[in-house]
Every structure is written in C-alpha cells, then in structure tokens.
Amino acid sequence: MKAVKIAVVAALGVSSLTGCMGQMATTGLVSKFNLEIVDNRYGREGMFLLLSPVYGLAGTIDLFIFNAIEFWTGTNPVSGKSPAVVDTPTKNYIKVNGQLDPALTSVPLARNSDVENATMKQIDDNTLQMNITYRNGEQKVLRGEKGTDSVDFYLDDELITTVSNQELNNYITAATI
C-alpha cells in the first residue's frame, strides 16, 4: 500500500509540473457527442446528466494524460492542435520569461512528430520515470525521485526542480481523486 501511495504522490508530482492546463479535447469530444444526440436543450441536459460519469472520466484522462502530453510536446494528441494552451500569447500581468533560462520558456519536447514512444514506469519505491524515444533513436528521460523531505525532478539527469513532501501532500489533500 505504501508503494502505491508513493507512486500516486510521484505521479501527481510529475503531472503538477505540467500544470494540467490544456485543451480538454477528450471532454470536448464527449460534449460534441452529447450535443449531437438530440436537438432539444432539455434532452441535451438530460443526456449530460446521464453522461456525467463519462464527463468525469474524460476530464480526468484529459487532466492527467492528454494535457500532460500537450504540455510537454506542444500539441494535443487528441485534437492535434497547437500551440499548447499554456503557450497561447496573451496580455500578461506578471512577466517572468525575461528572468529565466530560455530553455524554460519553450516547449521541452517540441519535436513531437519525431517521438516514436513515450512510456512511464515505476523504477522503485521512490522513483517514477518517463522515457521518451525519438524515431532517430535519441532518448530523453524525465524522472522523479522521492527523498526524505522532497521529490527531485530530473530531465536527462539534470535537476529541473524540487518539490517538498509537504507541498505534494497539500496538493493531494486539495485534489479529489
């Protein structure tokens, strides 16, 4: 049970790096289906209520899988649209890009058309890893390692951020899974 809890915390930690903000394309497909079933607003609302478990599942899949892929690759795998929502140009009140390394202001895996395979696996009780393989054979590794008081996240063995266990616990407490 402890290993499962650690895996959930690590997975949520990895997904928190993505912000889970995206196009919600799977949920959009469910909505489109809902609207096409019947032409009456009351009928559509009734179908919405009947489909509510499907909306919940689609939303969860969007938040933790497809929006994460969208964040890391720049393109939503369901809709095929880009740029990622988080890269949409807007008028901003807080500007930080000028203070960051340029590598932190662009899509990390923008060459998504070259990605052959991406898998996530639990290495041990304290490590969760995403392996990305490109068509040309190049590989990238995103890894989360749980320490005593925090989780360190690495991209190709280079530390990119550390999140305290308390921050992760606060995230889990606030999230409804």
Backbone as CSV, one residue per row, in Angstrom:
resi,resn,N_x,N_y,N_z,CA_x,CA_y,CA_z,C_x,C_y,C_z
1,MET,0.830,-1.207,0.000,0.000,0.000,0.000,0.862,1.254,0.000
2,LYS,1.996,1.200,0.752,2.882,2.359,0.809,3.478,2.663,-0.569
3,ALA,3.842,1.595,-1.307,4.406,1.786,-2.652,3.391,2.430,-3.577
4,VAL,2.126,2.042,-3.465,1.071,2.633,-4.286,0.916,4.109,-3.943
5,LYS,0.931,4.421,-2.643,0.790,5.816,-2.207,1.947,6.664,-2.729
6,ILE,3.161,6.132,-2.655,4.330,6.856,-3.162,4.220,7.043,-4.666
7,ALA,3.760,6.009,-5.375,3.600,6.112,-6.832,2.574,7.180,-7.188
8,VAL,1.467,7.233,-6.432,0.439,8.248,-6.680,1.011,9.637,-6.428
9,VAL,1.746,9.799,-5.319,2.345,11.097,-4.999,3.330,11.498,-6.089
10,ALA,4.173,10.566,-6.522,5.146,10.878,-7.565,4.453,11.210,-8.879
11,ALA,3.424,10.443,-9.241,2.683,10.720,-10.481,2.020,12.087,-10.416
12,LEU,1.430,12.412,-9.270,0.812,13.729,-9.128,1.873,14.815,-9.160
13,GLY,3.040,14.518,-8.595,4.130,15.481,-8.646,4.580,15.738,-10.066
14,VAL,4.753,14.661,-10.843,5.150,14.803,-12.241,4.072,15.556,-13.015
15,SER,2.803,15.179,-12.787,1.737,15.857,-13.519,1.588,17.303,-13.079
16,SER,1.993,17.621,-11.824,1.882,19.016,-11.387,2.860,19.896,-12.143
17,LEU,3.951,19.306,-12.657,4.873,20.079,-13.479,4.208,20.520,-14.774
18,THR,3.227,19.799,-15.214,2.558,20.128,-16.458,1.511,21.203,-16.281
19,GLY,1.099,21.443,-15.065,0.038,22.397,-14.804,-1.323,21.844,-15.151
20,CYS,-1.390,20.737,-15.857,-2.641,20.092,-16.261,-3.548,21.039,-17.023
21,MET,-3.035,22.139,-17.500,-3.842,23.075,-18.268,-3.708,22.721,-19.735
22,GLY,-4.830,22.509,-20.385,-4.774,22.148,-21.789,-6.121,22.314,-22.451
23,GLN,-6.246,21.759,-23.639,-7.440,21.955,-24.451,-8.635,21.129,-23.991
24,MET,-8.424,20.151,-23.113,-9.518,19.283,-22.648,-10.254,18.683,-23.852
25,ALA,-9.476,18.183,-24.815,-10.040,17.716,-26.078,-10.929,16.482,-25.919
26,THR,-10.585,15.580,-25.013,-11.420,14.390,-24.820,-12.780,14.793,-24.276
27,THR,-12.785,15.696,-23.310,-14.036,16.201,-22.755,-14.838,16.923,-23.834
28,GLY,-14.136,17.629,-24.712,-14.800,18.295,-25.824,-15.484,17.311,-26.764
29,LEU,-14.844,16.156,-26.981,-15.465,15.131,-27.824,-16.740,14.582,-27.178
30,VAL,-16.708,14.411,-25.849,-17.908,13.944,-25.143,-19.014,14.996,-25.267
31,SER,-18.662,16.273,-25.115,-19.651,17.355,-25.255,-20.238,17.382,-26.660
32,LYS,-19.369,17.217,-27.667,-19.848,17.205,-29.051,-20.830,16.057,-29.260
33,PHE,-20.488,14.880,-28.746,-21.383,13.726,-28.835,-22.715,14.039,-28.158
34,ASN,-22.632,14.637,-26.961,-23.837,14.996,-26.197,-24.739,15.930,-27.019
35,LEU,-24.148,16.918,-27.670,-24.923,17.890,-28.444,-25.530,17.281,-29.702
36,GLU,-24.897,16.244,-30.249,-25.377,15.642,-31.491,-26.462,14.585,-31.268
37,ILE,-26.687,14.168,-30.031,-27.683,13.129,-29.754,-29.099,13.644,-30.018
38,VAL,-29.403,14.828,-29.529,-30.761,15.361,-29.636,-30.677,16.870,-29.872
39,ASP,-31.696,17.435,-30.530,-31.663,18.864,-30.840,-32.391,19.724,-29.808
40,ASN,-32.820,19.143,-28.708,-33.596,19.866,-27.708,-32.746,20.152,-26.473
41,ARG,-32.814,21.387,-25.975,-31.987,21.777,-24.825,-32.275,20.944,-23.591
42,TYR,-33.523,20.545,-23.377,-33.865,19.727,-22.211,-33.340,18.300,-22.383
43,GLY,-33.448,17.806,-23.607,-32.903,16.483,-23.910,-31.387,16.458,-23.754
44,ARG,-30.735,17.539,-24.200,-29.287,17.625,-24.066,-28.876,17.668,-22.597
45,GLU,-29.622,18.403,-21.802,-29.326,18.461,-20.364,-29.534,17.095,-19.725
46,GLY,-30.584,16.400,-20.114,-30.816,15.050,-19.598,-29.682,14.111,-19.969
47,MET,-29.214,14.194,-21.214,-28.092,13.363,-21.646,-26.816,13.734,-20.894
48,PHE,-26.645,15.047,-20.637,-25.488,15.490,-19.865,-25.490,14.825,-18.492
49,LEU,-26.640,14.804,-17.850,-26.729,14.181,-16.530,-26.448,12.683,-16.614
50,LEU,-26.997,12.020,-17.638,-26.743,10.592,-17.802,-25.267,10.303,-18.123
51,LEU,-24.651,11.210,-18.857,-23.250,11.031,-19.242,-22.267,11.579,-18.209
52,SER,-22.744,12.072,-17.074,-21.849,12.711,-16.101,-20.675,11.821,-15.689
53,PRO,-20.856,10.503,-15.518,-19.670,9.690,-15.218,-18.662,9.693,-16.367
54,VAL,-19.152,9.736,-17.601,-18.264,9.772,-18.762,-17.512,11.103,-18.795
55,TYR,-18.206,12.204,-18.490,-17.538,13.508,-18.418,-16.436,13.486,-17.360
56,GLY,-16.727,12.886,-16.203,-15.729,12.803,-15.133,-14.505,12.016,-15.566
57,LEU,-14.722,10.881,-16.213,-13.621,10.055,-16.699,-12.834,10.785,-17.791
58,ALA,-13.549,11.399,-18.735,-12.880,12.133,-19.817,-12.064,13.298,-19.259
59,GLY,-12.626,14.007,-18.286,-11.903,15.121,-17.672,-10.649,14.662,-16.957
60,THR,-10.745,13.556,-16.248,-9.583,13.013,-15.541,-8.510,12.581,-16.523
61,ILE,-8.910,11.914,-17.595,-7.950,11.498,-18.629,-7.297,12.720,-19.266
62,ASP,-8.098,13.751,-19.556,-7.532,14.992,-20.100,-6.518,15.593,-19.134
63,LEU,-6.913,15.759,-17.867,-6.060,16.427,-16.889,-4.730,15.718,-16.680
64,PHE,-4.766,14.412,-16.545,-3.561,13.708,-16.140,-2.814,13.009,-17.261
65,ILE,-3.401,12.903,-18.452,-2.684,12.238,-19.545,-2.529,13.176,-20.740
66,PHE,-3.656,13.510,-21.404,-3.558,14.243,-22.662,-3.079,15.687,-22.485
67,ASN,-3.491,16.369,-21.414,-2.993,17.726,-21.192,-1.512,17.703,-20.822
68,ALA,-1.078,16.635,-20.112,0.344,16.499,-19.798,1.152,16.316,-21.085
69,ILE,0.660,15.477,-21.980,1.336,15.284,-23.270,1.352,16.598,-24.040
70,GLU,0.222,17.314,-24.005,0.159,18.622,-24.680,1.208,19.575,-24.116
71,PHE,1.353,19.592,-22.795,2.335,20.487,-22.174,3.738,20.168,-22.651
72,TRP,4.110,18.889,-22.624,5.482,18.512,-22.923,5.798,18.528,-24.410
73,THR,4.807,18.314,-25.269,5.082,18.258,-26.708,4.645,19.502,-27.468
74,GLY,3.728,20.273,-26.892,3.234,21.469,-27.568,2.010,21.232,-28.431
75,THR,1.588,19.979,-28.568,0.432,19.632,-29.396,-0.460,18.667,-28.627
76,ASN,-1.765,18.906,-28.666,-2.696,17.994,-28.020,-2.840,16.743,-28.875
77,PRO,-2.618,15.545,-28.307,-2.662,14.327,-29.123,-4.060,13.945,-29.596
78,VAL,-5.106,14.450,-28.951,-6.471,14.128,-29.352,-6.933,15.055,-30.468
79,SER,-6.745,16.365,-30.263,-7.212,17.334,-31.255,-6.182,17.600,-32.341
80,GLY,-4.910,17.337,-32.049,-3.834,17.637,-32.996,-3.519,19.113,-33.087
81,LYS,-4.149,19.929,-32.218,-3.959,21.377,-32.282,-2.746,21.815,-31.472
82,SER,-2.107,22.856,-31.964,-1.032,23.508,-31.243,-1.100,24.999,-31.568
83,PRO,-0.554,25.886,-30.805,0.311,25.610,-29.670,-0.488,25.102,-28.472
84,ALA,0.242,24.594,-27.484,-0.382,24.179,-26.239,-1.067,25.388,-25.616
85,VAL,-2.136,25.151,-24.890,-2.866,26.258,-24.240,-1.915,27.108,-23.412
86,VAL,-0.961,26.478,-22.707,-0.041,27.242,-21.853,0.922,28.110,-22.655
87,ASP,1.002,27.907,-23.969,1.860,28.727,-24.825,1.090,29.774,-25.617
88,THR,-0.199,29.914,-25.357,-1.020,30.880,-26.068,-0.610,32.304,-25.673
89,PRO,-0.258,33.130,-26.660,0.127,34.505,-26.331,-1.069,35.295,-25.793
90,THR,-0.859,35.985,-24.695,-1.895,36.815,-24.083,-1.251,38.062,-23.493
91,LYS,-2.072,39.003,-23.064,-1.591,40.143,-22.296,-1.360,39.626,-20.879
92,ASN,-0.133,39.761,-20.381,0.202,39.205,-19.080,0.430,40.289,-18.046
93,TYR,0.021,40.015,-16.845,0.213,40.941,-15.726,1.543,40.682,-15.029
94,ILE,1.973,39.438,-15.024,3.248,39.079,-14.412,4.144,38.539,-15.519
95,LYS,5.312,39.135,-15.669,6.237,38.727,-16.719,7.489,38.138,-16.072
96,VAL,7.761,36.834,-16.380,8.922,36.165,-15.804,9.877,35.617,-16.857
97,ASN,9.445,35.491,-18.108,10.280,34.872,-19.129,11.644,35.530,-19.270
98,GLY,11.725,36.839,-19.119,12.996,37.548,-19.243,13.989,37.189,-18.158
99,GLN,13.530,36.593,-17.072,14.397,36.249,-15.946,14.793,34.772,-15.949
100,LEU,14.280,34.005,-16.916,14.509,32.566,-16.937,15.476,32.161,-18.032
101,ASP,16.097,31.007,-17.837,16.887,30.388,-18.893,15.943,30.174,-20.078
102,PRO,16.354,30.504,-21.301,15.473,30.346,-22.465,14.909,28.929,-22.623
103,ALA,15.604,27.923,-22.125,15.098,26.545,-22.226,13.807,26.376,-21.433
104,LEU,13.562,27.249,-20.453,12.358,27.150,-19.635,11.208,27.992,-20.180
105,THR,11.386,28.570,-21.355,10.326,29.394,-21.937,9.741,28.797,-23.209
106,SER,10.170,27.574,-23.541,9.660,26.943,-24.756,9.250,25.503,-24.461
107,VAL,8.646,24.869,-25.436,8.141,23.501,-25.295,9.320,22.534,-25.177
108,PRO,9.379,21.749,-24.077,10.522,20.848,-23.881,10.661,19.777,-24.951
109,LEU,9.559,19.206,-25.416,9.601,18.130,-26.398,8.889,18.552,-27.669
110,ALA,9.232,19.734,-28.181,8.510,20.306,-29.313,8.583,19.433,-30.559
111,ARG,9.550,18.562,-30.626,9.692,17.724,-31.806,8.766,16.513,-31.702
112,ASN,7.511,16.748,-31.304,6.597,15.631,-31.067,6.347,14.772,-32.292
113,SER,6.514,15.318,-33.491,6.312,14.481,-34.669,7.435,13.453,-34.795
114,ASP,8.551,13.691,-34.097,9.673,12.763,-34.127,9.617,11.749,-32.993
115,VAL,8.637,11.886,-32.075,8.548,10.970,-30.943,7.980,9.639,-31.422
116,GLU,8.720,8.588,-31.157,8.272,7.251,-31.516,7.485,6.623,-30.376
117,ASN,7.950,6.866,-29.135,7.337,6.199,-27.997,7.608,6.999,-26.725
118,ALA,6.623,7.036,-25.841,6.797,7.642,-24.519,6.110,6.728,-23.514
119,THR,6.861,6.291,-22.516,6.299,5.390,-21.510,6.644,5.891,-20.117
120,MET,5.784,5.565,-19.173,6.020,5.926,-17.788,6.097,4.642,-16.984
121,LYS,7.079,4.541,-16.089,7.197,3.343,-15.268,7.751,3.695,-13.901
122,GLN,7.412,2.835,-12.941,7.923,2.982,-11.587,9.219,2.189,-11.510
123,ILE,10.327,2.861,-11.202,11.635,2.226,-11.142,11.796,1.465,-9.824
124,ASP,11.467,2.139,-8.725,11.495,1.520,-7.402,10.486,2.251,-6.532
125,ASP,10.509,1.997,-5.249,9.532,2.610,-4.349,9.618,4.134,-4.316
126,ASN,10.759,4.691,-4.730,10.966,6.133,-4.632,11.180,6.829,-5.974
127,THR,11.059,6.104,-7.086,11.396,6.694,-8.385,10.341,6.375,-9.431
128,LEU,9.855,7.426,-10.111,8.932,7.292,-11.234,9.619,7.946,-12.429
129,GLN,9.553,7.302,-13.599,10.311,7.775,-14.745,9.499,7.720,-16.026
130,MET,9.629,8.765,-16.862,9.034,8.782,-18.196,10.185,8.710,-19.202
131,ASN,10.140,7.695,-20.054,11.148,7.512,-21.095,10.560,7.916,-22.433
132,ILE,11.258,8.796,-23.143,10.815,9.258,-24.448,11.847,8.799,-25.474
133,THR,11.390,8.124,-26.517,12.276,7.655,-27.587,11.857,8.332,-28.887
134,TYR,12.833,8.919,-29.557,12.591,9.564,-30.840,12.841,8.575,-31.972
135,ARG,12.308,8.868,-33.138,12.461,7.998,-34.307,13.930,7.830,-34.710
136,ASN,14.743,8.852,-34.437,16.163,8.767,-34.789,16.975,8.008,-33.736
137,GLY,16.300,7.464,-32.702,16.987,6.681,-31.673,17.356,7.477,-30.431
138,GLU,17.313,8.816,-30.516,17.622,9.650,-29.354,16.594,9.390,-28.259
139,GLN,17.036,9.482,-27.009,16.141,9.252,-25.875,16.264,10.374,-24.866
140,LYS,15.142,10.680,-24.204,15.100,11.648,-23.096,14.437,10.955,-21.924
141,VAL,14.822,11.356,-20.727,14.270,10.746,-19.527,13.851,11.844,-18.551
142,LEU,12.564,11.807,-18.142,12.055,12.670,-17.080,11.844,11.767,-15.880
143,ARG,12.477,12.107,-14.754,12.449,11.233,-13.592,12.145,12.023,-12.325
144,GLY,11.315,11.445,-11.474,11.036,11.997,-10.152,11.585,11.059,-9.102
145,GLU,12.398,11.587,-8.174,12.995,10.772,-7.114,12.590,11.328,-5.761
146,LYS,11.935,10.463,-4.975,11.480,10.862,-3.640,12.629,10.741,-2.663
147,GLY,12.907,11.848,-1.959,13.898,11.846,-0.897,13.200,11.847,0.449
148,THR,13.917,12.199,1.479,13.354,12.219,2.827,12.272,13.276,2.973
149,ASP,12.549,14.493,2.484,11.622,15.606,2.674,11.083,16.204,1.381
150,SER,11.501,15.653,0.219,11.098,16.272,-1.041,11.205,15.272,-2.186
151,VAL,10.720,15.717,-3.357,10.873,14.945,-4.593,11.661,15.820,-5.563
152,ASP,12.745,15.250,-6.089,13.561,15.935,-7.078,13.154,15.455,-8.461
153,PHE,13.015,16.390,-9.406,12.658,16.054,-10.773,13.843,16.361,-11.686
154,TYR,14.172,15.402,-12.539,15.321,15.494,-13.430,14.874,15.308,-14.872
155,LEU,15.513,16.048,-15.778,15.362,15.821,-17.211,16.748,15.473,-17.717
156,ASP,16.912,14.248,-18.210,18.211,13.735,-18.637,19.277,13.939,-17.561
157,ASP,18.941,13.524,-16.359,19.838,13.567,-15.191,20.215,14.977,-14.739
158,GLU,19.557,15.993,-15.282,19.804,17.363,-14.830,18.618,17.809,-13.975
159,LEU,18.905,18.207,-12.747,17.854,18.641,-11.827,17.114,19.848,-12.414
160,ILE,15.756,19.730,-12.485,14.980,20.856,-13.002,14.127,21.503,-11.917
161,THR,13.745,20.746,-10.877,13.001,21.341,-9.772,12.942,20.369,-8.609
162,THR,12.684,20.911,-7.423,12.466,20.121,-6.214,11.161,20.580,-5.598
163,VAL,10.325,19.611,-5.223,9.033,19.902,-4.601,9.026,19.233,-3.234
164,SER,8.688,19.997,-2.179,8.696,19.424,-0.833,7.564,18.414,-0.673
165,ASN,7.776,17.455,0.218,6.729,16.473,0.513,5.484,17.168,1.037
166,GLN,5.662,18.237,1.795,4.510,18.975,2.317,3.708,19.591,1.173
167,GLU,4.396,20.148,0.166,3.694,20.705,-0.993,2.911,19.611,-1.723
168,LEU,3.525,18.433,-1.893,2.838,17.326,-2.548,1.650,16.844,-1.718
169,ASN,1.839,16.740,-0.396,0.734,16.334,0.480,-0.399,17.349,0.430
170,ASN,-0.065,18.642,0.407,-1.094,19.679,0.287,-1.845,19.530,-1.026
171,TYR,-1.112,19.203,-2.101,-1.728,19.011,-3.417,-2.693,17.824,-3.371
172,ILE,-2.237,16.718,-2.771,-3.080,15.520,-2.683,-4.321,15.789,-1.847
173,THR,-4.143,16.494,-0.730,-5.284,16.816,0.140,-6.291,17.680,-0.592
174,ALA,-5.820,18.624,-1.388,-6.720,19.538,-2.101,-7.368,18.878,-3.315
175,ALA,-6.700,17.860,-3.877,-7.215,17.204,-5.085,-8.273,16.180,-4.713
176,THR,-9.246,16.027,-5.601,-10.219,14.950,-5.441,-9.926,13.910,-6.496
177,ILE,-9.515,12.759,-6.043,-9.123,11.686,-6.965,-10.231,10.678,-7.041
